[in-house]
Amino acid sequence: MNEIASLIRVSERVGRNPLLSQGSSGNTSVKSGDLMWIKASGKRLARAGTEQTFVPVDIDRALNALATADELTVCRQRPTSLKPSMETWMHVILPHAAVIHAHAVNTVAWSLRENGEELVRARMSGLRWTWIPYAPSGRPLGRAVLAARETDPDVLILGNHGLVVGAPNILKAESLLLDVERRLHVDARMSAPADIDALERRIDHPGWIPAAERVHHLAVDDWSFELATDHVLYPCQWVHISRRLAVMRDGERITETLARHRVRTGLEPLVALSPRTGVMVHRSLSDGSGENEVMEQVVGLAEIIARIPRGAEVRALSHRQIAALDAMAMPLAELAASAGDRFAR
């Protein structure tokens, strides 16, 4: 019980830090005997202390399922409607008693660099770590971690994805996570301020407002704009943002942008970038609750891109890799389509 209590406290701290986790991204786990407790699919680490977040998985059954077509299931003796994270295999393969997977913005920024593995080598000196080229979550990533386990790493940098750390207990895993992020810290690039007055003059729809200051560089800065609109850099960008992000043409008002985006994608946008001016968002992303998956992912994208030097060689996801994500993105697309009339009002 002490292990679970510590798991909850650490998960809350990680989940409440937007530089480590955004929305429902990231997962944590602890092993106890034959079981591993891991975050359930779709749950938020930040809510670990207020709602059921973790489910028990039989370690041997999960390992056997990696080589078969069997689904991941919770321990039969502890039935629940929640499903284990699709990244359960990554956690169960690592021998550590505690594992944290975070979408830590500094690490993700390095993981997108074409020569990122060599660039971080000196910073990671003294740690047992390895770099894993991009692999889709689920079985492919589990198999990649299984292969990497031969080097006995405590730290995994996942290409185009994030950071994984393992330790004898969850508190030591948290300490290692923070140590890696300190080592890989990159000062965010600065950009010119947004032209809020110009943005507001282009709003002819009551559902739209200027975004928070920290994301405006996605439109104001030409390098950030290119990275945000011309590339899919990592899975959460595609699943949560790419098809909900519209680009405004010069002189265009927001209603015109919305109409063009609907024709092109069949979806209602929730974020609009006005090049050299700033970013607008639908009011539903700023409802005051502090919890909105799309908005948190947009902030994460802005933080990551701000840590990629201008002109750096970036390794984006390929068309094939993006196509493989569509099965994950489909529920979001269906939700967006069903909610379209509400967003348009």
C-alpha positions in Angstrom: 0.0 0.0 0.0 2.9 2.4 0.7 4.1 1.7 -2.9 0.7 2.6 -4.3 0.5 5.7 -2.1 3.9 6.9 -3.3 2.9 6.1 -6.9 -0.2 8.3 -6.6 1.8 11.2 -5.1 4.5 11.1 -7.7 2.1 10.7 -10.5 0.2 13.8 -9.4 3.4 15.8 -9.3 4.4 14.7 -12.8 0.9 15.1 -14.2 0.6 18.7 -12.9 3.9 19.8 -14.5 3.1 20.9 -18.1 6.8 20.5 -18.9 6.6 16.8 -18.1 3.0 15.8 -19.0 0.2 17.2 -21.1 -3.3 16.1 -20.8 -3.6 12.3 -20.6 0.0 11.8 -21.9 2.6 9.8 -19.9 2.2 6.9 -17.6 3.7 5.5 -14.4 3.9 2.0 -12.8 5.1 0.0 -9.9 5.6 -3.7 -9.6 4.6 -5.7 -6.6 5.1 -9.5 -6.6 3.4 -10.9 -9.7 1.5 -7.7 -10.4 2.3 -4.4 -11.9 0.1 -1.4 -11.2 0.0 1.0 -14.2 -2.0 4.0 -15.3 -5.2 3.1 -17.1 -5.7 4.1 -20.7 -7.0 7.7 -21.1 -6.5 8.6 -17.5 -4.6 11.7 -16.3 -1.7 11.5 -14.0 -2.7 14.8 -12.4 -6.0 13.1 -11.2 -4.3 10.1 -9.6 -5.3 11.2 -6.1 -8.9 11.9 -6.8 -10.1 9.1 -9.1 -9.3 5.5 -9.9 -6.2 5.8 -12.2 -4.2 2.6 -11.8 -5.0 -1.0 -12.8 -3.3 -4.3 -11.9 -1.7 -6.3 -14.6 -0.4 -9.9 -14.3 3.2 -9.5 -15.3 3.6 -13.0 -16.8 0.4 -12.7 -18.8 1.4 -9.3 -20.2 4.8 -10.6 -21.2 3.2 -13.6 -23.0 0.8 -11.3 -24.7 3.6 -9.4 -26.3 4.4 -12.4 -28.6 0.8 -13.2 -29.4 -2.3 -11.5 -30.6 -3.8 -11.4 -27.1 -5.0 -8.1 -25.7 -3.7 -6.5 -22.6 -6.1 -7.2 -19.7 -6.2 -6.4 -16.0 -5.6 -9.1 -13.4 -8.6 -11.5 -13.5 -8.9 -11.4 -9.7 -9.4 -7.6 -9.7 -12.0 -6.9 -12.5 -12.5 -3.3 -13.6 -13.9 -1.6 -16.7 -10.6 0.4 -17.1 -8.0 -0.8 -19.6 -4.2 -0.9 -19.1 -2.2 1.8 -20.9 -1.2 0.7 -24.4 2.4 1.3 -23.3 2.1 -1.4 -20.6 4.5 -3.6 -22.5 7.2 -1.0 -22.2 6.8 -0.9 -18.5 6.5 -4.6 -17.9 9.6 -5.4 -19.9 11.9 -3.1 -17.9 13.2 -4.9 -14.8 12.8 -1.9 -12.5 10.3 -1.9 -9.7 9.1 1.6 -10.7 8.9 3.2 -14.2 7.9 6.7 -15.3 7.2 7.6 -18.9 6.9 11.4 -19.4 6.5 13.6 -22.5 9.2 15.8 -21.0 9.6 18.8 -23.3 13.3 19.1 -23.2 13.8 15.4 -23.9 11.2 15.4 -26.6 12.9 18.4 -28.3 16.2 16.5 -28.4 14.4 13.4 -29.6 13.2 15.2 -32.7 16.7 16.2 -33.8 18.2 14.4 -36.7 21.5 13.7 -34.8 19.9 13.9 -31.3 21.5 10.7 -30.0 25.0 12.2 -30.6 24.1 15.6 -29.4 22.9 14.4 -25.9 25.7 11.9 -25.3 27.9 14.2 -23.3 25.0 15.5 -21.3 24.0 12.0 -20.3 27.5 11.0 -19.2 27.5 8.8 -16.1 23.9 7.4 -16.7 23.0 4.1 -18.1 20.9 5.1 -21.0 20.0 4.2 -24.5 18.3 5.9 -27.5 15.4 4.0 -29.1 14.4 5.2 -32.7 10.7 5.9 -33.1 8.4 3.0 -32.7 4.6 3.1 -32.5 3.2 2.7 -29.0 2.0 -0.8 -28.1 3.7 -4.0 -29.3 6.2 -2.3 -31.7 7.5 -0.1 -28.9 7.4 -3.0 -26.4 9.6 -5.1 -28.8 12.0 -2.2 -29.2 12.4 -1.9 -25.5 12.9 -5.6 -25.2 15.8 -5.4 -27.6 17.2 -2.4 -25.8 17.0 -4.2 -22.4 20.2 -6.1 -23.3 22.2 -2.9 -22.5 20.6 -2.7 -19.0 19.5 0.9 -19.3 17.8 3.0 -16.5 16.9 5.7 -19.0 15.3 5.4 -22.4 15.1 8.4 -24.8 12.3 7.5 -27.3 12.8 9.1 -30.7 9.9 11.4 -31.6 8.2 10.5 -28.3 9.6 11.1 -24.9 11.5 9.9 -21.8 11.3 6.7 -19.8 13.2 6.1 -16.5 13.3 3.1 -14.2 14.5 2.8 -10.6 14.1 0.6 -7.5 11.2 2.7 -6.3 8.9 5.5 -7.6 10.6 8.3 -5.6 14.0 7.4 -7.1 12.4 7.2 -10.5 11.1 10.7 -10.1 14.5 11.9 -9.0 16.1 10.3 -12.1 13.4 11.9 -14.3 14.1 15.3 -13.0 17.9 14.8 -13.3 17.6 13.9 -17.0 15.5 16.9 -17.7 18.0 19.1 -16.0 20.8 17.6 -18.0 18.8 18.1 -21.2 17.5 21.6 -20.4 17.3 24.0 -23.3 16.4 27.6 -23.0 13.2 28.4 -24.9 13.7 30.6 -27.9 12.2 34.1 -27.6 10.0 35.6 -30.3 8.3 38.9 -31.0 5.0 39.5 -29.1 1.7 38.8 -30.7 -0.3 41.6 -32.2 -3.4 41.1 -30.1 -5.3 44.1 -31.5 -4.8 42.7 -35.1 -6.1 39.3 -33.9 -9.2 40.7 -32.3 -10.0 42.7 -35.5 -10.1 39.4 -37.4 -12.5 37.7 -34.9 -16.0 37.8 -36.3 -17.2 34.8 -34.4 -18.0 35.0 -30.6 -16.6 31.5 -30.0 -13.0 32.6 -30.6 -10.4 34.5 -28.5 -6.7 35.2 -28.6 -4.6 32.4 -27.1 -2.4 32.5 -24.0 0.9 34.3 -24.4 3.1 31.2 -24.2 1.8 29.7 -27.5 1.8 32.8 -29.8 5.3 32.1 -31.1 3.8 29.1 -33.0 2.4 31.8 -35.4 4.6 34.9 -34.8 8.0 33.1 -35.3 8.5 31.8 -38.8 10.6 28.8 -37.7 8.1 27.8 -35.1 5.3 28.2 -37.6 7.1 26.0 -40.1 7.6 23.2 -37.5 4.0 23.4 -36.3 2.3 23.3 -39.7 4.7 21.6 -42.2 5.6 18.6 -40.0 4.1 16.0 -37.7 6.8 15.7 -35.1 5.4 13.2 -32.6 2.2 11.1 -32.1 0.3 13.4 -29.7 0.6 16.3 -32.2 -1.1 14.2 -34.8 -3.7 12.6 -32.5 -4.7 15.8 -30.7 -3.7 18.8 -32.7 -2.9 18.5 -36.4 -6.4 18.1 -37.8 -7.8 20.7 -35.4 -5.3 23.4 -36.3 -6.2 25.9 -39.1 -3.9 28.5 -40.8 -5.4 31.9 -41.5 -4.7 33.6 -44.8 -3.6 37.3 -44.9 -6.6 39.5 -44.3 -8.9 36.6 -43.6 -11.4 36.6 -40.8 -11.9 33.6 -38.6 -15.3 32.6 -40.1 -13.6 32.3 -43.5 -10.8 30.2 -42.0 -13.3 27.9 -40.3 -15.2 27.4 -43.5 -12.1 26.5 -45.5 -10.9 24.1 -42.8 -14.3 22.3 -42.7 -14.2 21.8 -46.5 -10.6 20.5 -46.4 -10.9 18.2 -43.3 -14.5 17.7 -42.5 -13.7 18.9 -38.9 -14.1 22.0 -36.9 -10.8 23.6 -36.0 -10.1 24.6 -32.4 -6.8 26.5 -33.0 -6.0 29.0 -35.7 -2.6 30.4 -36.5 -2.3 33.8 -38.1 1.3 34.0 -39.5 3.3 36.8 -38.0 0.3 37.9 -35.9 -0.6 35.3 -33.3 -2.8 32.4 -32.3 -6.5 32.2 -31.7 -8.4 29.4 -29.9 -11.9 28.3 -29.5 -13.4 29.4 -26.2 -13.9 25.8 -25.2 -10.2 25.5 -24.8 -10.1 28.2 -22.2 -13.1 27.4 -20.0 -11.2 28.1 -16.7 -11.1 24.5 -15.6 -7.4 24.2 -16.3 -7.9 20.8 -17.9 -8.4 20.6 -21.6 -6.6 17.9 -23.6 -6.2 19.9 -26.8 -5.1 23.1 -25.1 -2.6 21.3 -22.9 -1.2 19.5 -26.0 -0.9 22.9 -27.9 1.0 24.3 -25.0 3.2 21.2 -25.0 3.8 21.6 -28.7 4.7 25.3 -28.2 7.2 24.4 -25.4 8.8 21.7 -27.4 9.2 23.7 -30.6 10.6 26.7 -28.6 13.5 24.4 -27.6 14.5 23.4 -31.2 17.2 25.8 -32.5 16.3 27.8 -35.7 17.4 25.8 -38.7 18.1 22.6 -36.9 17.7 19.3 -38.8 14.5 17.7 -37.6 13.3 14.1 -38.0 9.6 14.3 -38.5 7.2 11.3 -38.7 6.9 9.8 -42.2 3.6 9.4 -44.0 3.7 5.7 -43.3 4.2 6.4 -39.6 1.4 8.9 -39.6 -0.9 6.5 -41.3 -0.3 4.0 -38.6 -1.5 6.5 -36.0 -4.9 6.9 -37.6 -6.4 4.0 -35.6 -5.5 6.0 -32.5 -6.8 9.3 -33.9 -10.1 8.0 -35.1 -12.0 8.3 -31.8 -11.0 12.0 -31.7 -12.0 12.6 -35.3 -15.4 11.0 -34.6 -15.8 13.1 -31.5 -14.9 16.3 -33.4 -17.4 15.5 -36.1 -20.2 14.9 -33.7 -19.4 18.1 -31.8 -19.0 20.2 -34.9 -22.4 22.0 -34.6 -21.7 23.0 -31.0 -18.2 24.4 -31.9 -19.7 26.3 -34.9 -22.3 28.2 -32.8 
